[in-house]
């Protein structure tokens, strides 16, 4: 049985999409079958795996509103063992369209729960907000990875996200776990980066992944080539970090 993991944080720019794309590619290289669902209207995970966003005719929008089946939405990517359900800018409209639907928080869950037998991991790249899209992702997920940027405002907003996770556990999905908190954009030369790491580890000890994602130029260049860091530069520090994270997750779940 596969595991559904949402990658969520309502703050933008903390490395959600970078993590979704590169964790998917790393798990794929480690011979796990992976499906990445792009649930962010910005569709960066889609373009980050080399899919032309403009050419997407059916994707997460049709999946969530149940006008297409998951199987119809799935596209193979160039990353080994990785499929994607792409997003398109039309996903922006879904929040408004779901508002008066019955069981609107469960639309994604109903559309994908049967896929767990076909994949080892299903990753959901969430939008940088706590709206209905993210709520759908958290309701359908078994666990959530929370990327935290090693910067001054890192812990701000974290409480709000943890409260959202708690209320989802209480109302919609009592089995939702926190897979782990992932420290991203770490620069060992900055005192601030080190302080954030200490602070997060002190507060959340076991909930924090041992792997820390370091700042890496190659990591930020890869998306503009439509490739994961594994395809783009497997010898880079970024690739080593994400492979380490993938191994940590596999070990935890085996």
N, C-alpha and C positions, 0 to 999 in steps of 0.2 A: 504493500500500500504506500502510495506516495505521500508527501507532506506539502501542504500549502503554506508558504511563508510570505507575509506582506512586508514590504520595506517602506516604513512610514516615518515621517516627521513633518509637522505642519510648517516648519521653517524651510524656506527655499535655500538652495546653495549649500546644503550640508553633505552632498555626495550620495543622495538616494539613487539617482539614475546611474551614476558611475558604478555604484555598488551592485545594482540590479543587473546591469549588462555584464560586468566583469565577474561577478559571482556566478552568474549563469554559465558564462564561457568556461570558467575554471572548473565548475562541477561537471560540465560536458567533457572537458579534457580528461577528467578523472573517471570517465566512463559512466557517468550518471546521465539518465535521460531527463532532460529539463525542458519545461515550458515557461517562457517569460510572458506575462500578461502586462501590456502597457496600459495602465489605468490613469494616465496623466495626459490631459488635453495638449500639453506641449509636445507630446510624441517624441521626446528625445531618446527614449530607449529604442523606439522603432528605428529612427535614423542611425542611432549608435550601433545597431547591428546590421547596417547596410541596406535597410528596406527604404525605398523611396516613399516618403509619407504621402506625397501627392497622388501616388498610384494606388493607395489603399482604398479599396471599395467596400470591403467588409472587414470589420475589426471589433475592437472592444465596445464601441457604441452599439453596434447591432447585437453583440453578445449580451450586453446588459439589458437592452430593451427587448430581448428575446425575439428579434426578427431574423436571427440567423443562429444556427447551432454552433457550438464550440468548434466542432470538426470543420465546419465551413470557413471559420475565421483563421484557422491555424496555417501559418506559413513556415516553411523550412528556412533556416538561416545558413550562412556560410560557416558559422561556428559549429564544430563537431557536436552532435547529439543535442543541439539546441533548436527548439521551435519557438515561434513567437505568435502571440495574438496582437497585431499591431494597433496603434491608435491613430486617429486623425483629428484635426482641429474640431470636427463636428461633435466630438465628445464633450465639448464645452456646454452643449445644450442639455446634456443628460440630467444634470442636477434639477433643472426647471421641469423637465418632462417627468421625472420620477415623483415629484412632490405629492401629487394626488393619487399615486398608485398604491394599491394594497400591498402590504409586505415589501415596501420599497427597499428596505435594508437588506433583503434576501435575494435580490434579483441576480447578483453575480454568483452567489452560492448555488442557487438552483441551476445556473447555466454551466457550472464547472465541476461540481462535486463528483460526477461520474468519471472525470478524467484522472482521478487519483490512482486508478488501477493501471493507467497507461504511462505514467511518468514517475520518476523517483522524487523529483522536486518540481513544484509549481511556484514560481516567484511572481509577486505582483508589485510592480513599480507604482507607488501611490502618488497622487497629486499633492503639491505642497499646501494643503489646507485640511481642515477637519470636516469637510462637507460630506454629502451623501456618497460620493465616489469612494472616499477613504473609508467611510463607514461600511460600505458594501464589501470592500477588501478585507477589513478587519472581521466582519461577520463571517466571511467565507474561509478565513485563514485558520490554520492550526496554531501559528505563532507569528510573532512580529519581530523584525530586526529594526532597531532604532539607530540610524547613523547620527553621531554627534561630532560636530566640527570642533577641533581643538582651538577655539577662539573665545574671546571675552564673554560673548553673550550665549555661550554654548548651553548653559544650564537654564537660561531663561526660556520659558516655553516648554521645557521638558516636563514640568509638573502638570501642565495642561494636557500634554499628550498622555501622560501616565493616568490622569483622571479619565480621559476618553477611553483608554484601554480598559480601565476598571469598569466604567459604565457599560461598555460593550460586553465585558465578561458577565456583568450582572443581568443585562437585559436581553442580549442577542446571541451571545456565544460563550457559554461558561467554560468551554475547553480552550479558549484562547490563552496561549502562553507567551511570555517574552522570551524569544529565542536568544536574544542578547543585545547589548548596546555596543555599537561599533564606533570606536574613535577614528575620525577621518581627518585628512589634511594636517597631519602632524609634522611639525618641523622641529627636530631635536635641538636646533640652535636657539630656538626662542624659549625664553624662560616661561612665557605665558603658556605655550603649548604644554610644557612639562607640568605647570601648575594645574591646568585643566585635566590632564591625565590623572594626576594625583587625586584631585578633587572628586572626579567621577568614580575612580576605583575605590576611594574611601567611602563614598556614599552608597555605591551599588555593588561593591565587591564581586560576588559570584555572577552577577548579571552582565558583567562586562567581558567581551571577548578578549582573549589573550592577544590576538592579532590586532595590530594597530596599522591603519592605512596611512602611509607617509605621503607628504607632498611630493609629486613626481611629474616632471615636465612631460614625459612620454604618456603618462596617464591622461593628461589634459589634451594632448594632441590626437590621441587615438580616435575620439568620436568624429573629428572632422574628416577622417578617412573612412567612416562607416565601419570601423572595426573595433573589436574588443582589444584590450591590452594584450591578451594572450596571442591573438593573431598579429597584432601590430608590432609588438616588441616583447617577446617572451623572456628575454634576458633582463628586462628592466626591473627596478625595485617595485614598481606598481604591480607587475605580474606576479612577482614573488609574494607580495602581500596578499593578493586576492587568492592565489593558490593555497596559501597558508590558512586563510579564512575558510575556504571550501573544505580543506582537510579537517579543520576544527569542527565544522558543522557535520560533516560525514561521521566523524568519530563520536560526536555527541548523540547522533541519531541512530547509529548502528546497534 
